[in-house]
Amino acid sequence: MLSCPQSYKMLAGMIARLVSKFLRNDEGNVALITAIIALPLLLGGGILVDYTLLTRAESALQIAADNAALASAKELTLSNATEETIEQLSESYVFANLTNQFDVSRSGNTVDVQTLIESNRTGLSVNLEYHWKPFILQYLKSNVLPLKVTAKASLAGSKKICMIGLEESKSKAIHLTKRASLEALGCGVYANSNAKEAIRVDDSASLITGLTCSAGGIKGVKKASFTPEPVTDCPVVADPLSHRQPPAVGICDYTDYEVSTGFHTLYPGTYCNGLRVKGDAEVTLRPGIYVINGRKLEVTDKAVFKGENVGFYLAGDKAKLVFRKQTTISLTAPKTGPMAGLLMFEDRNASQIEKHQITSDNARLLLGTIYLPNGTLKIDSEGPVADQAAYTAIVARAVELAEGPTLHLNSDYDATDVPVPEGLENAEVYLSE
């Protein structure tokens, strides 16, 4: 891009050559006419060059402000990032983007950077003022000085993500009804659906979160309550677990496995045609990965199902999760291996959309991430769910809460050595102005 002095030298040179040519012509009054028109030509050309440079400078400034806002807003998620550090980072991004874009070296040309951080650290704005000296416009239109641009970047959520409804178009990607309550005080709940009722809360149900964010709309009816007020038109949150590779299925270690009474210890492996625990059986699971290849992982009646550092991979069609009402469920996810941090992992290639159910009134320890990319998770117990877990995260196609459960999605990551899957701690950043 040409600087102001370069542009004016070119323009002045062209007019000088034109004037010189006419002055050498002795015929008539050409010399006089040329002298009369030279000044307006110079003035008009100068204004044109000023406006051209003004437009280019405004574009360059806006790009610099946008990039600085996006980059520095990401620092808001870091607890050790001070306001001074973020402001310095913002300024460095501005000048890195402006290098060689337009002339800020000429006397009187400066760029002022002001970064304003919101008090709740959910966004910031970068304001730029370009003080420049146009050759002509400064005498005709003073309000072009200085040139001002603003960019505002916001976090799509808090530092922690505890629920994502991956459904992209249908209503009720997240649905609470019949006095159900979802409490996610330290983390964000997101719906990717663009439907008008992407999130629906009714029948005295309540949604209490660090942030509720919907790509579409949100509707509350029949004494529904939201704390805080939800945010609509949010950017879609990409599936943070899409890169996770599933565990190997392998040959059948057990087929049609079922226990109905007594104490049992189960071992990792591939359970073909499902795994069923019923009656008054009490099952303790050894650490490792349990592949449920087809049909249900089902716990019914008054059975007890417990295990530490266990993960369940639901492989193929018809593989789904069912924990019935009077059961006792106590599970924590693996610390290492392909299912580290994952309590449940549904086969992405399953052609059938399943509805997974937790109706247990005693499922208070579900430590880890429940990942159901194709399925709906329905929780309709009458007691608290996952309240004794340091953290619980749910990433599912859709989530339903009914019959009055209180689902606790805690996010006390430091209280457990079960890892949090990558992507659940990162906030999305977007330009909001």
C-alpha positions in Angstrom: 0.0 0.0 0.0 1.3 3.5 -0.8 2.0 5.9 2.0 0.6 9.4 2.0 3.9 11.0 0.9 4.4 8.5 -1.9 0.8 9.1 -3.2 1.1 12.9 -3.1 4.5 12.8 -4.8 3.1 10.8 -7.7 0.0 13.1 -8.0 2.1 16.3 -7.7 4.5 15.0 -10.3 1.7 14.3 -12.8 0.2 17.8 -12.4 3.6 19.4 -12.6 4.4 17.7 -15.9 0.9 18.8 -17.2 1.4 22.4 -16.1 5.0 22.5 -17.6 3.7 21.2 -21.0 1.0 23.9 -21.2 3.4 26.7 -20.1 5.7 25.9 -23.0 2.9 26.4 -25.4 2.9 30.0 -26.6 -0.5 29.9 -28.4 -3.3 32.0 -26.9 -3.9 32.0 -23.2 -3.1 28.4 -22.5 -0.5 29.3 -19.8 -3.1 31.4 -18.0 -5.8 28.8 -18.2 -3.4 26.1 -17.0 -2.5 28.2 -14.0 -6.2 28.6 -13.2 -7.1 24.9 -13.3 -3.9 23.5 -11.7 -4.9 24.4 -8.2 -8.4 22.7 -8.3 -6.8 19.7 -10.0 -4.3 19.4 -7.2 -7.1 20.0 -4.5 -9.4 17.4 -6.0 -6.7 14.8 -6.6 -5.5 15.3 -3.0 -9.0 14.7 -1.6 -9.3 11.6 -3.7 -6.0 10.3 -2.4 -7.0 11.1 1.2 -10.2 9.2 0.9 -8.5 6.2 -0.7 -6.0 6.1 2.1 -8.7 6.6 4.7 -10.6 3.6 3.4 -7.6 1.4 3.3 -6.5 2.5 6.7 -9.9 1.8 8.2 -9.9 -1.7 6.7 -6.4 -2.5 8.0 -7.3 -1.1 11.5 -10.5 -3.2 11.7 -8.6 -6.4 10.8 -6.0 -5.6 13.4 -8.6 -4.9 16.1 -10.6 -8.1 15.2 -7.5 -10.3 15.4 -6.3 -8.7 18.6 -9.7 -9.1 20.3 -10.0 -12.8 19.3 -6.5 -13.6 20.4 -6.5 -11.7 23.7 -10.1 -12.9 24.7 -8.8 -16.4 24.8 -6.5 -15.4 27.7 -9.6 -14.6 29.8 -10.0 -18.3 30.5 -6.6 -18.5 32.2 -6.8 -17.8 35.9 -3.2 -16.4 36.0 -3.7 -13.9 33.1 -3.9 -10.5 34.6 -5.6 -7.5 33.0 -2.2 -5.9 32.4 -1.0 -9.0 30.6 -4.0 -9.2 28.4 -3.8 -5.5 27.5 -0.1 -5.9 26.5 -1.0 -9.0 24.4 -3.7 -7.1 22.7 -1.4 -4.2 21.8 1.2 -6.5 20.5 -1.3 -8.2 18.2 -2.5 -4.8 16.9 1.0 -3.6 15.9 1.9 -7.0 14.5 -1.1 -6.8 12.2 -0.4 -3.2 11.2 3.2 -3.7 10.3 3.7 -2.4 6.7 0.0 -1.8 6.3 0.1 2.0 6.3 2.4 4.8 7.3 2.5 5.3 11.1 6.1 6.5 11.0 5.5 10.0 9.5 5.4 12.8 12.1 1.9 13.1 13.6 0.8 9.6 12.6 0.1 7.4 15.7 -2.2 4.5 16.7 -3.7 4.4 20.2 -4.8 1.0 21.6 -7.3 0.7 24.4 -8.4 -2.7 25.6 -11.4 -2.8 27.9 -12.1 -6.1 29.8 -15.6 -6.9 31.1 -15.9 -7.2 34.8 -17.0 -10.8 34.7 -14.2 -11.7 32.3 -16.6 -13.0 29.6 -15.4 -10.6 26.9 -13.4 -7.6 26.0 -13.3 -4.8 23.4 -10.3 -3.4 21.5 -10.6 0.3 20.5 -8.1 1.8 18.1 -7.6 5.4 17.2 -5.4 6.3 14.2 -4.2 9.9 14.4 -3.0 10.8 11.0 -2.4 14.0 8.9 -4.1 13.9 5.5 -2.8 16.7 3.3 -6.1 18.1 2.3 -9.0 16.7 4.3 -7.7 18.0 7.6 -8.6 21.5 6.4 -12.0 20.6 5.0 -13.5 18.0 7.3 -12.0 17.8 10.8 -14.1 14.8 11.9 -12.0 12.4 9.9 -9.4 12.9 12.6 -8.8 10.5 14.3 -10.0 7.4 12.6 -11.7 5.1 15.1 -12.6 1.3 15.0 -13.8 -1.1 17.6 -13.9 -4.9 17.9 -15.6 -6.9 20.7 -14.9 -10.5 21.4 -16.9 -12.7 23.8 -16.5 -16.1 25.3 -19.3 -18.5 24.2 -19.1 -19.9 27.7 -17.2 -20.4 30.8 -13.9 -22.1 31.0 -15.6 -25.4 31.6 -18.1 -27.2 29.5 -20.4 -29.7 31.2 -23.2 -30.4 28.7 -23.5 -30.2 24.9 -26.6 -31.1 23.0 -25.2 -31.9 19.5 -28.5 -32.0 17.6 -28.2 -29.3 14.9 -31.8 -28.7 13.8 -34.6 -30.3 15.8 -36.4 -28.8 18.8 -35.7 -29.8 22.4 -32.1 -30.7 22.1 -32.1 -30.1 25.8 -35.5 -30.6 27.5 -36.4 -30.3 31.2 -39.9 -31.0 32.4 -42.0 -32.2 35.4 -40.0 -30.3 38.1 -36.7 -31.6 36.9 -33.6 -29.5 37.8 -30.2 -29.3 36.1 -27.5 -27.7 38.3 -24.2 -26.9 36.6 -23.0 -24.0 38.7 -19.4 -23.9 37.6 -19.7 -24.7 33.9 -21.6 -24.1 30.7 -24.6 -25.9 29.1 -24.8 -25.6 25.3 -27.4 -26.5 22.6 -26.2 -26.6 19.0 -29.7 -26.8 17.5 -30.9 -23.8 15.4 -34.5 -24.5 16.3 -36.7 -21.9 18.0 -37.0 -24.2 21.0 -33.5 -25.7 21.0 -33.7 -25.6 24.8 -37.1 -26.0 26.4 -37.8 -25.9 30.1 -41.4 -26.4 31.5 -43.6 -27.8 34.3 -41.8 -26.0 37.1 -38.4 -27.3 35.9 -35.2 -25.2 36.6 -31.9 -24.7 34.8 -29.1 -23.4 37.0 -25.8 -23.1 35.3 -22.6 -21.0 35.0 -23.9 -20.2 31.5 -26.7 -21.5 29.3 -26.0 -20.9 25.6 -28.2 -21.9 22.6 -27.4 -21.6 18.9 -31.2 -21.3 18.3 -33.9 -20.2 20.7 -34.9 -21.0 24.3 -38.4 -21.4 25.7 -39.6 -21.6 29.2 -43.3 -22.3 30.1 -45.4 -23.3 33.1 -43.3 -21.8 35.9 -39.9 -22.6 34.3 -36.9 -20.9 35.8 -33.4 -20.0 34.5 -30.4 -18.9 36.5 -28.8 -16.9 34.9 -30.8 -15.7 31.9 -29.9 -17.9 28.9 -28.0 -16.6 25.9 -29.3 -17.2 22.4 -27.7 -17.1 18.9 -24.5 -18.6 20.3 -22.0 -20.1 17.9 -22.2 -23.9 17.5 -19.8 -25.7 19.8 -17.9 -28.4 17.9 -18.0 -31.9 19.3 -14.9 -31.8 21.6 -14.7 -35.6 21.5 -14.9 -36.1 17.8 -11.2 -37.0 17.6 -11.3 -39.7 20.2 -10.8 -43.1 18.7 -13.0 -45.9 20.1 -11.5 -49.0 21.8 -11.1 -52.2 19.8 -14.2 -54.5 19.9 -12.4 -57.8 19.6 -14.0 -61.3 19.7 -16.7 -62.2 22.2 -15.3 -62.9 25.7 -18.9 -63.4 27.1 -22.2 -64.0 25.3 -25.7 -63.3 26.7 -24.1 -62.7 30.1 -26.7 -62.3 32.9 -26.6 -62.4 36.7 -29.6 -62.3 39.0 -28.5 -63.0 42.5 -25.5 -63.1 44.8 -22.2 -61.3 44.7 -20.2 -61.3 41.4 -17.0 -59.8 40.1 -16.9 -59.0 36.4 -13.9 -58.4 34.2 -13.2 -56.2 31.2 -13.8 -57.7 27.8 -16.3 -57.9 25.0 -19.8 -58.8 26.1 -21.8 -59.9 23.0 -25.6 -59.6 23.0 -25.5 -57.3 26.0 -24.9 -57.5 29.8 -27.8 -57.8 32.2 -27.7 -57.5 36.0 -31.0 -58.1 37.8 -32.7 -59.3 40.9 -30.7 -58.6 44.1 -27.4 -59.3 42.4 -24.4 -57.1 43.5 -21.7 -56.7 40.9 -18.3 -55.3 41.3 -16.4 -54.4 38.1 -12.7 -54.7 37.8 -10.9 -51.7 36.2 -10.8 -51.6 32.4 -13.0 -51.4 29.3 -16.2 -53.2 28.9 -17.4 -53.5 25.3 -21.1 -54.0 25.0 -21.5 -55.4 21.5 -25.2 -55.3 20.6 -28.2 -55.0 22.8 -28.4 -53.5 26.3 -26.2 -52.8 29.2 -29.1 -53.2 31.6 -29.3 -53.0 35.4 -32.8 -53.7 36.8 -34.8 -54.6 39.9 -32.7 -54.0 43.1 -29.3 -54.8 41.7 -26.1 -53.1 42.7 -23.6 -52.1 39.9 -20.4 -50.5 41.0 -16.8 -50.1 39.7 -13.8 -47.8 39.8 -11.9 -46.8 36.6 -14.3 -48.6 34.2 -15.5 -47.5 30.8 -18.3 -48.8 28.7 -18.2 -48.8 24.9 -21.6 -49.3 23.3 -20.8 -51.0 20.0 -23.1 -51.5 17.0 -26.8 -51.1 16.6 -29.1 -51.7 19.5 -26.4 -51.2 22.1 -27.8 -48.9 24.7 -27.7 -48.0 28.4 -30.6 -48.8 30.8 -30.3 -48.2 34.6 -33.7 -48.9 36.1 -35.4 -47.2 39.1 -34.5 -49.2 42.2 -30.9 -50.0 41.2 -27.8 -48.6 42.9 -25.2 -47.3 40.4 -21.7 -46.2 41.4 -19.1 -45.8 38.6 -15.9 -43.9 37.9 -14.2 -43.6 34.5 -10.7 -44.9 33.6 -7.6 -42.8 34.3 -5.7 -44.1 31.3 -6.1 -45.8 27.9 -8.5 -45.1 25.0 -11.4 -44.3 27.3 -9.5 -42.1 29.8 -12.1 -39.8 31.3 -15.0 -41.5 29.4 -17.6 -43.4 31.4 -19.8 -44.1 28.4 -18.8 -44.0 24.7 -21.5 -44.7 22.0 -20.5 -46.1 18.6 -20.5 -43.2 16.1 -21.3 -45.6 13.3 -24.4 -47.0 14.8 -27.3 -46.5 12.3 -30.0 -46.6 14.9 -30.7 -43.6 17.2 -31.1 -45.0 20.7 -32.7 -43.5 23.8 -30.5 -44.3 26.8 -32.1 -44.2 30.2 -31.1 -43.5 33.7 -34.1 -43.9 36.0 -32.2 -45.1 39.0 -33.0 -43.2 42.2 -29.5 -44.1 43.5 -27.1 -43.1 40.8 -25.2 -40.6 42.8 -21.6 -41.4 41.6 -21.1 -41.0 37.9 -17.6 -39.7 37.6 -16.4 -38.9 34.1 -17.9 -38.1 30.7 -21.0 -39.7 29.1 -20.5 -39.5 25.4 -23.5 -40.4 23.2 -23.0 -38.7 19.8 -25.9 -40.4 18.1 -28.3 -41.0 21.1 -30.6 -39.3 23.5 -30.0 -39.5 27.2 -33.2 -39.5 29.3 -32.8 -39.1 33.0 -36.1 -39.5 34.9 -35.2 -40.6 38.4 -36.8 -38.9 41.5 -33.5 -38.4 43.4 -30.3 -36.6 42.9 -28.1 -37.9 40.1 -24.2 -37.6 40.1 -24.2 -35.3 43.1 -21.3 -37.3 44.7 -19.0 -37.1 41.6 -16.2 -34.5 41.4 -17.2 -33.9 37.8 -19.7 -35.2 35.4 -20.0 -34.1 31.7 -22.5 -35.1 29.1 -22.0 -34.8 25.4 -25.1 -36.3 23.6 -27.2 -35.8 20.6 -30.0 -34.7 22.9 -30.8 -34.7 26.7 -34.1 -35.1 28.5 -34.8 -34.7 32.2 -38.2 -35.6 33.6 -40.0 -36.9 36.7 -38.2 -34.5 39.0 -34.6 -35.5 39.2 -31.9 -33.1 40.1 -28.9 -33.7 37.8 -25.7 -32.3 39.3 -23.0 -31.6 36.7 -20.1 -30.8 39.0 -16.8 -29.5 37.6 -14.4 -29.8 40.4 -11.6 -31.2 38.3 -8.9 -30.8 40.9 -10.7 -33.1 43.3 -10.1 -36.2 41.2 -7.4 -37.9 39.2 -9.8 -39.1 36.5 -8.8 -36.9 33.6 -11.1 -34.4 31.9 -11.2 -35.0 28.1 -9.5 -32.4 26.1 -12.0 -29.8 24.8 -14.2 -29.6 27.8 -12.1 -27.0 29.4 -11.8 -24.6 26.5 -14.2 -21.7 25.9 -15.2 -20.7 22.4 -14.3 -17.1 21.4 -16.3 -15.1 18.8 -16.6 -11.6 17.5 -19.8 -10.2 19.0 -19.5 -6.7 17.4 
